[in-house]
Amino acid sequence: MTSIAPLFVPTPGAPELLIIVGVAILLFGAQKIPKLARSIGESTGEFKKGQAKVEQELEEYRNDAAAAAPDVETETATETQS
């Protein structure tokens, strides 16, 4: 018998979020929660900066490749005529 994937994934509501926050406070302590949140925010920011840098480099590579492509076609056409 094959299993059928659910059509939607239920998202946690307010009671579930309160339970998650309560467990986090029990595990990490109330003083460490702000530090944990800050470090997660900084990590997210660094990830987005890295992602933007990679996207910029890829765009530059694409532009360089597109600029060089007509030269290759022109050289090939000239070589075949000779």
N, CA, C and O atoms as a Maestro MAE file, in Angstrom:
{
 s_m_m2io_version
 :::
 2.0.0
}

f_m_ct {
 s_m_title
 :::
 protein
 m_atom[328] {
  # First column is atom index #
  i_m_mmod_type
  r_m_x_coord
  r_m_y_coord
  r_m_z_coord
  i_m_residue_number
  s_m_chain_name
  s_m_pdb_residue_name
  s_m_pdb_atom_name
  i_m_atomic_number
  :::
  1 25 0.848 -1.179 0.000 1 A "MET " " N  " 7
  2 3 0.000 0.000 0.000 1 A "MET " " CA " 6
  3 2 0.889 1.236 0.000 1 A "MET " " C  " 6
  4 15 1.830 1.319 0.788 1 A "MET " " O  " 8
  5 25 0.604 2.188 -0.866 2 A "THR " " N  " 7
  6 3 1.415 3.399 -0.952 2 A "THR " " CA " 6
  7 2 0.851 4.469 -0.041 2 A "THR " " C  " 6
  8 15 -0.360 4.579 0.153 2 A "THR " " O  " 8
  9 25 1.765 5.257 0.517 3 A "SER " " N  " 7
  10 3 1.301 6.349 1.378 3 A "SER " " CA " 6
  11 2 1.089 7.591 0.527 3 A "SER " " C  " 6
  12 15 1.797 7.817 -0.455 3 A "SER " " O  " 8
  13 25 0.133 8.366 0.905 4 A "ILE " " N  " 7
  14 3 -0.196 9.586 0.180 4 A "ILE " " CA " 6
  15 2 0.342 10.760 0.990 4 A "ILE " " C  " 6
  16 15 0.084 10.873 2.189 4 A "ILE " " O  " 8
  17 25 1.091 11.629 0.320 5 A "ALA " " N  " 7
  18 3 1.650 12.800 0.992 5 A "ALA " " CA " 6
  19 2 0.520 13.757 1.348 5 A "ALA " " C  " 6
  20 15 -0.444 13.890 0.594 5 A "ALA " " O  " 8
  21 25 0.634 14.420 2.488 6 A "PRO " " N  " 7
  22 3 -0.419 15.375 2.861 6 A "PRO " " CA " 6
  23 2 -0.437 16.556 1.896 6 A "PRO " " C  " 6
  24 15 0.603 16.951 1.369 6 A "PRO " " O  " 8
  25 25 -1.601 17.104 1.674 7 A "LEU " " N  " 7
  26 3 -1.746 18.225 0.768 7 A "LEU " " CA " 6
  27 2 -1.263 19.524 1.397 7 A "LEU " " C  " 6
  28 15 -0.906 20.458 0.680 7 A "LEU " " O  " 8
  29 25 -1.247 19.598 2.697 8 A "PHE " " N  " 7
  30 3 -0.776 20.789 3.381 8 A "PHE " " CA " 6
  31 2 -0.025 20.368 4.641 8 A "PHE " " C  " 6
  32 15 -0.254 19.294 5.197 8 A "PHE " " O  " 8
  33 25 0.866 21.236 5.067 9 A "VAL " " N  " 7
  34 3 1.617 20.982 6.292 9 A "VAL " " CA " 6
  35 2 1.065 21.927 7.350 9 A "VAL " " C  " 6
  36 15 1.109 23.144 7.173 9 A "VAL " " O  " 8
  37 25 0.551 21.390 8.439 10 A "PRO " " N  " 7
  38 3 -0.010 22.259 9.473 10 A "PRO " " CA " 6
  39 2 1.079 23.098 10.140 10 A "PRO " " C  " 6
  40 15 2.163 22.599 10.440 10 A "PRO " " O  " 8
  41 25 0.783 24.356 10.365 11 A "THR " " N  " 7
  42 3 1.723 25.245 11.038 11 A "THR " " CA " 6
  43 2 1.353 25.337 12.509 11 A "THR " " C  " 6
  44 15 0.178 25.231 12.861 11 A "THR " " O  " 8
  45 25 2.343 25.532 13.370 12 A "PRO " " N  " 7
  46 3 2.035 25.604 14.799 12 A "PRO " " CA " 6
  47 2 1.234 26.864 15.131 12 A "PRO " " C  " 6
  48 15 1.494 27.945 14.602 12 A "PRO " " O  " 8
  49 25 0.280 26.700 15.998 13 A "GLY " " N  " 7
  50 3 -0.536 27.821 16.446 13 A "GLY " " CA " 6
  51 2 0.026 28.405 17.723 13 A "GLY " " C  " 6
  52 15 1.144 28.082 18.124 13 A "GLY " " O  " 8
  53 25 -0.745 29.263 18.359 14 A "ALA " " N  " 7
  54 3 -0.302 29.950 19.579 14 A "ALA " " CA " 6
  55 2 0.018 28.971 20.714 14 A "ALA " " C  " 6
  56 15 1.063 29.119 21.347 14 A "ALA " " O  " 8
  57 25 -0.829 27.984 20.998 15 A "PRO " " N  " 7
  58 3 -0.499 27.072 22.103 15 A "PRO " " CA " 6
  59 2 0.804 26.293 21.860 15 A "PRO " " C  " 6
  60 15 1.597 26.092 22.780 15 A "PRO " " O  " 8
  61 25 1.006 25.868 20.633 16 A "GLU " " N  " 7
  62 3 2.225 25.124 20.322 16 A "GLU " " CA " 6
  63 2 3.459 26.007 20.459 16 A "GLU " " C  " 6
  64 15 4.492 25.568 20.965 16 A "GLU " " O  " 8
  65 25 3.347 27.263 20.002 17 A "LEU " " N  " 7
  66 3 4.474 28.190 20.123 17 A "LEU " " CA " 6
  67 2 4.804 28.481 21.584 17 A "LEU " " C  " 6
  68 15 5.975 28.587 21.948 17 A "LEU " " O  " 8
  69 25 3.787 28.609 22.412 18 A "LEU " " N  " 7
  70 3 4.021 28.831 23.844 18 A "LEU " " CA " 6
  71 2 4.745 27.641 24.473 18 A "LEU " " C  " 6
  72 15 5.629 27.822 25.310 18 A "LEU " " O  " 8
  73 25 4.379 26.455 24.081 19 A "ILE " " N  " 7
  74 3 5.057 25.261 24.590 19 A "ILE " " CA " 6
  75 2 6.511 25.244 24.134 19 A "ILE " " C  " 6
  76 15 7.401 24.922 24.921 19 A "ILE " " O  " 8
  77 25 6.761 25.585 22.878 20 A "ILE " " N  " 7
  78 3 8.129 25.609 22.361 20 A "ILE " " CA " 6
  79 2 8.961 26.647 23.105 20 A "ILE " " C  " 6
  80 15 10.103 26.374 23.474 20 A "ILE " " O  " 8
  81 25 8.406 27.826 23.327 21 A "VAL " " N  " 7
  82 3 9.128 28.870 24.057 21 A "VAL " " CA " 6
  83 2 9.388 28.417 25.497 21 A "VAL " " C  " 6
  84 15 10.470 28.654 26.035 21 A "VAL " " O  " 8
  85 25 8.421 27.781 26.107 22 A "GLY " " N  " 7
  86 3 8.607 27.287 27.476 22 A "GLY " " CA " 6
  87 2 9.711 26.253 27.571 22 A "GLY " " C  " 6
  88 15 10.520 26.293 28.499 22 A "GLY " " O  " 8
  89 25 9.755 25.339 26.634 23 A "VAL " " N  " 7
  90 3 10.806 24.322 26.622 23 A "VAL " " CA " 6
  91 2 12.161 24.978 26.389 23 A "VAL " " C  " 6
  92 15 13.153 24.581 27.001 23 A "VAL " " O  " 8
  93 25 12.214 25.975 25.513 24 A "ALA " " N  " 7
  94 3 13.471 26.674 25.248 24 A "ALA " " CA " 6
  95 2 13.969 27.374 26.501 24 A "ALA " " C  " 6
  96 15 15.168 27.357 26.780 24 A "ALA " " O  " 8
  97 25 13.076 27.984 27.254 25 A "ILE " " N  " 7
  98 3 13.474 28.652 28.497 25 A "ILE " " CA " 6
  99 2 13.978 27.630 29.504 25 A "ILE " " C  " 6
  100 15 14.958 27.886 30.204 25 A "ILE " " O  " 8
  101 25 13.332 26.491 29.585 26 A "LEU " " N  " 7
  102 3 13.792 25.448 30.504 26 A "LEU " " CA " 6
  103 2 15.161 24.907 30.105 26 A "LEU " " C  " 6
  104 15 16.002 24.656 30.969 26 A "LEU " " O  " 8
  105 25 15.392 24.724 28.806 27 A "LEU " " N  " 7
  106 3 16.660 24.159 28.348 27 A "LEU " " CA " 6
  107 2 17.810 25.150 28.443 27 A "LEU " " C  " 6
  108 15 18.890 24.787 28.907 27 A "LEU " " O  " 8
  109 25 17.606 26.389 28.015 28 A "PHE " " N  " 7
  110 3 18.691 27.342 27.902 28 A "PHE " " CA " 6
  111 2 18.753 28.341 29.043 28 A "PHE " " C  " 6
  112 15 19.806 28.935 29.273 28 A "PHE " " O  " 8
  113 25 17.680 28.541 29.752 29 A "GLY " " N  " 7
  114 3 17.643 29.553 30.804 29 A "GLY " " CA " 6
  115 2 17.227 30.892 30.218 29 A "GLY " " C  " 6
  116 15 17.479 31.180 29.048 29 A "GLY " " O  " 8
  117 25 16.597 31.693 31.037 30 A "ALA " " N  " 7
  118 3 16.058 32.971 30.571 30 A "ALA " " CA " 6
  119 2 17.159 33.939 30.166 30 A "ALA " " C  " 6
  120 15 16.945 34.761 29.274 30 A "ALA " " O  " 8
  121 25 18.337 33.868 30.795 31 A "GLN " " N  " 7
  122 3 19.408 34.804 30.471 31 A "GLN " " CA " 6
  123 2 20.050 34.492 29.127 31 A "GLN " " C  " 6
  124 15 20.551 35.406 28.472 31 A "GLN " " O  " 8
  125 25 20.053 33.245 28.696 32 A "LYS " " N  " 7
  126 3 20.742 32.870 27.467 32 A "LYS " " CA " 6
  127 2 19.875 33.014 26.220 32 A "LYS " " C  " 6
  128 15 20.404 33.010 25.108 32 A "LYS " " O  " 8
  129 25 18.583 33.139 26.372 33 A "ILE " " N  " 7
  130 3 17.684 33.249 25.219 33 A "ILE " " CA " 6
  131 2 18.014 34.479 24.364 33 A "ILE " " C  " 6
  132 15 18.114 34.339 23.145 33 A "ILE " " O  " 8
  133 25 18.189 35.689 24.945 34 A "PRO " " N  " 7
  134 3 18.533 36.842 24.099 34 A "PRO " " CA " 6
  135 2 19.864 36.666 23.367 34 A "PRO " " C  " 6
  136 15 19.989 37.061 22.208 34 A "PRO " " O  " 8
  137 25 20.855 36.076 24.034 35 A "LYS " " N  " 7
  138 3 22.146 35.835 23.388 35 A "LYS " " CA " 6
  139 2 21.986 34.853 22.235 35 A "LYS " " C  " 6
  140 15 22.576 35.034 21.170 35 A "LYS " " O  " 8
  141 25 21.190 33.820 22.448 36 A "LEU " " N  " 7
  142 3 20.936 32.830 21.408 36 A "LEU " " CA " 6
  143 2 20.239 33.473 20.211 36 A "LEU " " C  " 6
  144 15 20.616 33.229 19.065 36 A "LEU " " O  " 8
  145 25 19.237 34.282 20.473 37 A "ALA " " N  " 7
  146 3 18.511 34.961 19.397 37 A "ALA " " CA " 6
  147 2 19.436 35.919 18.643 37 A "ALA " " C  " 6
  148 15 19.370 36.010 17.417 37 A "ALA " " O  " 8
  149 25 20.293 36.627 19.368 38 A "ARG " " N  " 7
  150 3 21.220 37.562 18.739 38 A "ARG " " CA " 6
  151 2 22.196 36.816 17.822 38 A "ARG " " C  " 6
  152 15 22.456 37.247 16.699 38 A "ARG " " O  " 8
  153 25 22.725 35.704 18.309 39 A "SER " " N  " 7
  154 3 23.682 34.958 17.493 39 A "SER " " CA " 6
  155 2 23.006 34.356 16.258 39 A "SER " " C  " 6
  156 15 23.621 34.277 15.194 39 A "SER " " O  " 8
  157 25 21.765 33.937 16.389 40 A "ILE " " N  " 7
  158 3 21.026 33.419 15.231 40 A "ILE " " CA " 6
  159 2 20.810 34.541 14.216 40 A "ILE " " C  " 6
  160 15 20.943 34.323 13.011 40 A "ILE " " O  " 8
  161 25 20.477 35.735 14.697 41 A "GLY " " N  " 7
  162 3 20.290 36.883 13.808 41 A "GLY " " CA " 6
  163 2 21.568 37.260 13.087 41 A "GLY " " C  " 6
  164 15 21.550 37.546 11.890 41 A "GLY " " O  " 8
  165 25 22.691 37.260 13.819 42 A "GLU " " N  " 7
  166 3 23.973 37.585 13.198 42 A "GLU " " CA " 6
  167 2 24.354 36.535 12.155 42 A "GLU " " C  " 6
  168 15 24.862 36.871 11.086 42 A "GLU " " O  " 8
  169 25 24.108 35.277 12.468 43 A "SER " " N  " 7
  170 3 24.415 34.203 11.517 43 A "SER " " CA " 6
  171 2 23.571 34.337 10.258 43 A "SER " " C  " 6
  172 15 24.068 34.141 9.149 43 A "SER " " O  " 8
  173 25 22.312 34.668 10.427 44 A "THR " " N  " 7
  174 3 21.427 34.857 9.280 44 A "THR " " CA " 6
  175 2 21.911 36.014 8.417 44 A "THR " " C  " 6
  176 15 21.909 35.925 7.189 44 A "THR " " O  " 8
  177 25 22.327 37.105 9.065 45 A "GLY " " N  " 7
  178 3 22.846 38.257 8.328 45 A "GLY " " CA " 6
  179 2 24.093 37.911 7.539 45 A "GLY " " C  " 6
  180 15 24.223 38.307 6.381 45 A "GLY " " O  " 8
  181 25 25.016 37.173 8.154 46 A "GLU " " N  " 7
  182 3 26.239 36.762 7.466 46 A "GLU " " CA " 6
  183 2 25.918 35.839 6.282 46 A "GLU " " C  " 6
  184 15 26.529 35.940 5.219 46 A "GLU " " O  " 8
  185 25 24.959 34.949 6.485 47 A "PHE " " N  " 7
  186 3 24.554 34.050 5.397 47 A "PHE " " CA " 6
  187 2 23.998 34.840 4.220 47 A "PHE " " C  " 6
  188 15 24.331 34.555 3.069 47 A "PHE " " O  " 8
  189 25 23.150 35.836 4.498 48 A "LYS " " N  " 7
  190 3 22.566 36.634 3.429 48 A "LYS " " CA " 6
  191 2 23.631 37.446 2.709 48 A "LYS " " C  " 6
  192 15 23.563 37.609 1.491 48 A "LYS " " O  " 8
  193 25 24.631 37.967 3.453 49 A "LYS " " N  " 7
  194 3 25.730 38.699 2.813 49 A "LYS " " CA " 6
  195 2 26.505 37.773 1.878 49 A "LYS " " C  " 6
  196 15 26.820 38.149 0.749 49 A "LYS " " O  " 8
  197 25 26.807 36.578 2.341 50 A "GLY " " N  " 7
  198 3 27.519 35.610 1.512 50 A "GLY " " CA " 6
  199 2 26.722 35.223 0.288 50 A "GLY " " C  " 6
  200 15 27.274 35.091 -0.804 50 A "GLY " " O  " 8
  201 25 25.435 35.042 0.463 51 A "GLN " " N  " 7
  202 3 24.566 34.682 -0.656 51 A "GLN " " CA " 6
  203 2 24.536 35.808 -1.688 51 A "GLN " " C  " 6
  204 15 24.588 35.549 -2.891 51 A "GLN " " O  " 8
  205 25 24.451 37.052 -1.226 52 A "ALA " " N  " 7
  206 3 24.437 38.187 -2.148 52 A "ALA " " CA " 6
  207 2 25.763 38.279 -2.896 52 A "ALA " " C  " 6
  208 15 25.785 38.592 -4.086 52 A "ALA " " O  " 8
  209 25 26.867 38.009 -2.206 53 A "LYS " " N  " 7
  210 3 28.179 38.063 -2.855 53 A "LYS " " CA " 6
  211 2 28.290 36.999 -3.944 53 A "LYS " " C  " 6
  212 15 28.787 37.274 -5.036 53 A "LYS " " O  " 8
  213 25 27.830 35.794 -3.648 54 A "VAL " " N  " 7
  214 3 27.877 34.712 -4.645 54 A "VAL " " CA " 6
  215 2 26.991 35.055 -5.843 54 A "VAL " " C  " 6
  216 15 27.385 34.836 -6.988 54 A "VAL " " O  " 8
  217 25 25.806 35.587 -5.585 55 A "GLU " " N  " 7
  218 3 24.911 35.959 -6.682 55 A "GLU " " CA " 6
  219 2 25.531 37.052 -7.544 55 A "GLU " " C  " 6
  220 15 25.390 37.034 -8.767 55 A "GLU " " O  " 8
  221 25 26.220 38.010 -6.910 56 A "GLN " " N  " 7
  222 3 26.878 39.082 -7.652 56 A "GLN " " CA " 6
  223 2 27.999 38.513 -8.525 56 A "GLN " " C  " 6
  224 15 28.138 38.895 -9.687 56 A "GLN " " O  " 8
  225 25 28.788 37.611 -7.969 57 A "GLU " " N  " 7
  226 3 29.867 36.993 -8.736 57 A "GLU " " CA " 6
  227 2 29.325 36.179 -9.915 57 A "GLU " " C  " 6
  228 15 29.902 36.202 -11.003 57 A "GLU " " O  " 8
  229 25 28.228 35.467 -9.702 58 A "LEU " " N  " 7
  230 3 27.614 34.707 -10.792 58 A "LEU " " CA " 6
  231 2 27.098 35.635 -11.886 58 A "LEU " " C  " 6
  232 15 27.231 35.335 -13.072 58 A "LEU " " O  " 8
  233 25 26.511 36.753 -11.490 59 A "GLU " " N  " 7
  234 3 26.004 37.711 -12.464 59 A "GLU " " CA " 6
  235 2 27.154 38.307 -13.269 59 A "GLU " " C  " 6
  236 15 27.037 38.482 -14.482 59 A "GLU " " O  " 8
  237 25 28.267 38.620 -12.601 60 A "GLU " " N  " 7
  238 3 29.438 39.130 -13.315 60 A "GLU " " CA " 6
  239 2 29.972 38.083 -14.289 60 A "GLU " " C  " 6
  240 15 30.357 38.412 -15.412 60 A "GLU " " O  " 8
  241 25 29.994 36.831 -13.860 61 A "TYR " " N  " 7
  242 3 30.459 35.747 -14.728 61 A "TYR " " CA " 6
  243 2 29.559 35.609 -15.954 61 A "TYR " " C  " 6
  244 15 30.040 35.439 -17.074 61 A "TYR " " O  " 8
  245 25 28.245 35.685 -15.727 62 A "ARG " " N  " 7
  246 3 27.299 35.596 -16.846 62 A "ARG " " CA " 6
  247 2 27.491 36.757 -17.816 62 A "ARG " " C  " 6
  248 15 27.463 36.565 -19.032 62 A "ARG " " O  " 8
  249 25 27.688 37.968 -17.277 63 A "ASN " " N  " 7
  250 3 27.888 39.129 -18.137 63 A "ASN " " CA " 6
  251 2 29.179 38.998 -18.935 63 A "ASN " " C  " 6
  252 15 29.211 39.335 -20.118 63 A "ASN " " O  " 8
  253 25 30.246 38.510 -18.299 64 A "ASP " " N  " 7
  254 3 31.514 38.306 -19.004 64 A "ASP " " CA " 6
  255 2 31.352 37.250 -20.094 64 A "ASP " " C  " 6
  256 15 31.862 37.410 -21.203 64 A "ASP " " O  " 8
  257 25 30.643 36.173 -19.774 65 A "ALA " " N  " 7
  258 3 30.435 35.103 -20.757 65 A "ALA " " CA " 6
  259 2 29.578 35.593 -21.919 65 A "ALA " " C  " 6
  260 15 29.829 35.240 -23.071 65 A "ALA " " O  " 8
  261 25 28.575 36.401 -21.622 66 A "ALA " " N  " 7
  262 3 27.716 36.925 -22.682 66 A "ALA " " CA " 6
  263 2 28.478 37.910 -23.561 66 A "ALA " " C  " 6
  264 15 28.255 37.968 -24.770 66 A "ALA " " O  " 8
  265 25 29.373 38.682 -22.960 67 A "ALA " " N  " 7
  266 3 30.163 39.641 -23.724 67 A "ALA " " CA " 6
  267 2 31.180 38.917 -24.607 67 A "ALA " " C  " 6
  268 15 31.498 39.387 -25.699 67 A "ALA " " O  " 8
  269 25 31.687 37.780 -24.142 68 A "ALA " " N  " 7
  270 3 32.688 37.040 -24.903 68 A "ALA " " CA " 6
  271 2 32.057 36.153 -25.973 68 A "ALA " " C  " 6
  272 15 32.728 35.803 -26.944 68 A "ALA " " O  " 8
  273 25 30.827 35.792 -25.826 69 A "ALA " " N  " 7
  274 3 30.166 34.880 -26.762 69 A "ALA " " CA " 6
  275 2 30.111 35.423 -28.189 69 A "ALA " " C  " 6
  276 15 30.403 34.660 -29.110 69 A "ALA " " O  " 8
  277 25 29.760 36.684 -28.437 70 A "PRO " " N  " 7
  278 3 29.751 37.165 -29.824 70 A "PRO " " CA " 6
  279 2 31.143 37.122 -30.455 70 A "PRO " " C  " 6
  280 15 31.253 36.884 -31.658 70 A "PRO " " O  " 8
  281 25 32.200 37.342 -29.687 71 A "ASP " " N  " 7
  282 3 33.555 37.283 -30.213 71 A "ASP " " CA " 6
  283 2 33.873 35.884 -30.717 71 A "ASP " " C  " 6
  284 15 34.510 35.735 -31.760 71 A "ASP " " O  " 8
  285 25 33.448 34.873 -30.005 72 A "VAL " " N  " 7
  286 3 33.706 33.493 -30.408 72 A "VAL " " CA " 6
  287 2 32.986 33.187 -31.711 72 A "VAL " " C  " 6
  288 15 33.560 32.552 -32.596 72 A "VAL " " O  " 8
  289 25 31.742 33.627 -31.845 73 A "GLU " " N  " 7
  290 3 30.985 33.386 -33.071 73 A "GLU " " CA " 6
  291 2 31.625 34.103 -34.252 73 A "GLU " " C  " 6
  292 15 31.687 33.544 -35.347 73 A "GLU " " O  " 8
  293 25 32.101 35.324 -34.054 74 A "THR " " N  " 7
  294 3 32.739 36.087 -35.117 74 A "THR " " CA " 6
  295 2 34.031 35.421 -35.550 74 A "THR " " C  " 6
  296 15 34.307 35.324 -36.746 74 A "THR " " O  " 8
  297 25 34.842 34.951 -34.574 75 A "GLU " " N  " 7
  298 3 36.084 34.276 -34.893 75 A "GLU " " CA " 6
  299 2 35.835 32.983 -35.673 75 A "GLU " " C  " 6
  300 15 36.564 32.675 -36.615 75 A "GLU " " O  " 8
  301 25 34.822 32.240 -35.286 76 A "THR " " N  " 7
  302 3 34.498 30.988 -35.952 76 A "THR " " CA " 6
  303 2 34.056 31.245 -37.390 76 A "THR " " C  " 6
  304 15 34.455 30.518 -38.300 76 A "THR " " O  " 8
  305 25 33.244 32.261 -37.599 77 A "ALA " " N  " 7
  306 3 32.764 32.587 -38.935 77 A "ALA " " CA " 6
  307 2 33.920 33.055 -39.806 77 A "ALA " " C  " 6
  308 15 33.965 32.723 -40.991 77 A "ALA " " O  " 8
  309 25 34.844 33.809 -39.257 78 A "THR " " N  " 7
  310 3 36.004 34.291 -40.014 78 A "THR " " CA " 6
  311 2 36.914 33.142 -40.391 78 A "THR " " C  " 6
  312 15 37.439 33.111 -41.504 78 A "THR " " O  " 8
  313 25 37.114 32.193 -39.482 79 A "GLU " " N  " 7
  314 3 37.991 31.047 -39.743 79 A "GLU " " CA " 6
  315 2 37.417 30.147 -40.836 79 A "GLU " " C  " 6
  316 15 38.173 29.607 -41.643 79 A "GLU " " O  " 8
  317 25 36.121 29.981 -40.876 80 A "THR " " N  " 7
  318 3 35.506 29.104 -41.872 80 A "THR " " CA " 6
  319 2 35.522 29.740 -43.247 80 A "THR " " C  " 6
  320 15 35.529 29.021 -44.246 80 A "THR " " O  " 8
  321 25 35.527 31.066 -43.337 81 A "GLN " " N  " 7
  322 3 35.568 31.757 -44.619 81 A "GLN " " CA " 6
  323 2 36.970 31.722 -45.211 81 A "GLN " " C  " 6
  324 15 37.116 31.776 -46.432 81 A "GLN " " O  " 8
  325 25 37.992 31.633 -44.391 82 A "SER " " N  " 7
  326 3 39.384 31.684 -44.863 82 A "SER " " CA " 6
  327 2 39.804 30.441 -45.580 82 A "SER " " C  " 6
  328 15 40.946 30.344 -46.030 82 A "SER " " O  " 8
  :::
 }
 m_bond[327] {
  # First column is bond index #
  i_m_from
  i_m_to
  i_m_order
  :::
  1 1 2 1
  2 2 3 1
  3 3 4 2
  4 3 5 1
  5 5 6 1
  6 6 7 1
  7 7 8 2
  8 7 9 1
  9 9 10 1
  10 10 11 1
  11 11 12 2
  12 11 13 1
  13 13 14 1
  14 14 15 1
  15 15 16 2
  16 15 17 1
  17 17 18 1
  18 18 19 1
  19 19 20 2
  20 19 21 1
  21 21 22 1
  22 22 23 1
  23 23 24 2
  24 23 25 1
  25 25 26 1
  26 26 27 1
  27 27 28 2
  28 27 29 1
  29 29 30 1
  30 30 31 1
  31 31 32 2
  32 31 33 1
  33 33 34 1
  34 34 35 1
  35 35 36 2
  36 35 37 1
  37 37 38 1
  38 38 39 1
  39 39 40 2
  40 39 41 1
  41 41 42 1
  42 42 43 1
  43 43 44 2
  44 43 45 1
  45 45 46 1
  46 46 47 1
  47 47 48 2
  48 47 49 1
  49 49 50 1
  50 50 51 1
  51 51 52 2
  52 51 53 1
  53 53 54 1
  54 54 55 1
  55 55 56 2
  56 55 57 1
  57 57 58 1
  58 58 59 1
  59 59 60 2
  60 59 61 1
  61 61 62 1
  62 62 63 1
  63 63 64 2
  64 63 65 1
  65 65 66 1
  66 66 67 1
  67 67 68 2
  68 67 69 1
  69 69 70 1
  70 70 71 1
  71 71 72 2
  72 71 73 1
  73 73 74 1
  74 74 75 1
  75 75 76 2
  76 75 77 1
  77 77 78 1
  78 78 79 1
  79 79 80 2
  80 79 81 1
  81 81 82 1
  82 82 83 1
  83 83 84 2
  84 83 85 1
  85 85 86 1
  86 86 87 1
  87 87 88 2
  88 87 89 1
  89 89 90 1
  90 90 91 1
  91 91 92 2
  92 91 93 1
  93 93 94 1
  94 94 95 1
  95 95 96 2
  96 95 97 1
  97 97 98 1
  98 98 99 1
  99 99 100 2
  100 99 101 1
  101 101 102 1
  102 102 103 1
  103 103 104 2
  104 103 105 1
  105 105 106 1
  106 106 107 1
  107 107 108 2
  108 107 109 1
  109 109 110 1
  110 110 111 1
  111 111 112 2
  112 111 113 1
  113 113 114 1
  114 114 115 1
  115 115 116 2
  116 115 117 1
  117 117 118 1
  118 118 119 1
  119 119 120 2
  120 119 121 1
  121 121 122 1
  122 122 123 1
  123 123 124 2
  124 123 125 1
  125 125 126 1
  126 126 127 1
  127 127 128 2
  128 127 129 1
  129 129 130 1
  130 130 131 1
  131 131 132 2
  132 131 133 1
  133 133 134 1
  134 134 135 1
  135 135 136 2
  136 135 137 1
  137 137 138 1
  138 138 139 1
  139 139 140 2
  140 139 141 1
  141 141 142 1
  142 142 143 1
  143 143 144 2
  144 143 145 1
  145 145 146 1
  146 146 147 1
  147 147 148 2
  148 147 149 1
  149 149 150 1
  150 150 151 1
  151 151 152 2
  152 151 153 1
  153 153 154 1
  154 154 155 1
  155 155 156 2
  156 155 157 1
  157 157 158 1
  158 158 159 1
  159 159 160 2
  160 159 161 1
  161 161 162 1
  162 162 163 1
  163 163 164 2
  164 163 165 1
  165 165 166 1
  166 166 167 1
  167 167 168 2
  168 167 169 1
  169 169 170 1
  170 170 171 1
  171 171 172 2
  172 171 173 1
  173 173 174 1
  174 174 175 1
  175 175 176 2
  176 175 177 1
  177 177 178 1
  178 178 179 1
  179 179 180 2
  180 179 181 1
  181 181 182 1
  182 182 183 1
  183 183 184 2
  184 183 185 1
  185 185 186 1
  186 186 187 1
  187 187 188 2
  188 187 189 1
  189 189 190 1
  190 190 191 1
  191 191 192 2
  192 191 193 1
  193 193 194 1
  194 194 195 1
  195 195 196 2
  196 195 197 1
  197 197 198 1
  198 198 199 1
  199 199 200 2
  200 199 201 1
  201 201 202 1
  202 202 203 1
  203 203 204 2
  204 203 205 1
  205 205 206 1
  206 206 207 1
  207 207 208 2
  208 207 209 1
  209 209 210 1
  210 210 211 1
  211 211 212 2
  212 211 213 1
  213 213 214 1
  214 214 215 1
  215 215 216 2
  216 215 217 1
  217 217 218 1
  218 218 219 1
  219 219 220 2
  220 219 221 1
  221 221 222 1
  222 222 223 1
  223 223 224 2
  224 223 225 1
  225 225 226 1
  226 226 227 1
  227 227 228 2
  228 227 229 1
  229 229 230 1
  230 230 231 1
  231 231 232 2
  232 231 233 1
  233 233 234 1
  234 234 235 1
  235 235 236 2
  236 235 237 1
  237 237 238 1
  238 238 239 1
  239 239 240 2
  240 239 241 1
  241 241 242 1
  242 242 243 1
  243 243 244 2
  244 243 245 1
  245 245 246 1
  246 246 247 1
  247 247 248 2
  248 247 249 1
  249 249 250 1
  250 250 251 1
  251 251 252 2
  252 251 253 1
  253 253 254 1
  254 254 255 1
  255 255 256 2
  256 255 257 1
  257 257 258 1
  258 258 259 1
  259 259 260 2
  260 259 261 1
  261 261 262 1
  262 262 263 1
  263 263 264 2
  264 263 265 1
  265 265 266 1
  266 266 267 1
  267 267 268 2
  268 267 269 1
  269 269 270 1
  270 270 271 1
  271 271 272 2
  272 271 273 1
  273 273 274 1
  274 274 275 1
  275 275 276 2
  276 275 277 1
  277 277 278 1
  278 278 279 1
  279 279 280 2
  280 279 281 1
  281 281 282 1
  282 282 283 1
  283 283 284 2
  284 283 285 1
  285 285 286 1
  286 286 287 1
  287 287 288 2
  288 287 289 1
  289 289 290 1
  290 290 291 1
  291 291 292 2
  292 291 293 1
  293 293 294 1
  294 294 295 1
  295 295 296 2
  296 295 297 1
  297 297 298 1
  298 298 299 1
  299 299 300 2
  300 299 301 1
  301 301 302 1
  302 302 303 1
  303 303 304 2
  304 303 305 1
  305 305 306 1
  306 306 307 1
  307 307 308 2
  308 307 309 1
  309 309 310 1
  310 310 311 1
  311 311 312 2
  312 311 313 1
  313 313 314 1
  314 314 315 1
  315 315 316 2
  316 315 317 1
  317 317 318 1
  318 318 319 1
  319 319 320 2
  320 319 321 1
  321 321 322 1
  322 322 323 1
  323 323 324 2
  324 323 325 1
  325 325 326 1
  326 326 327 1
  327 327 328 2
  :::
 }
}
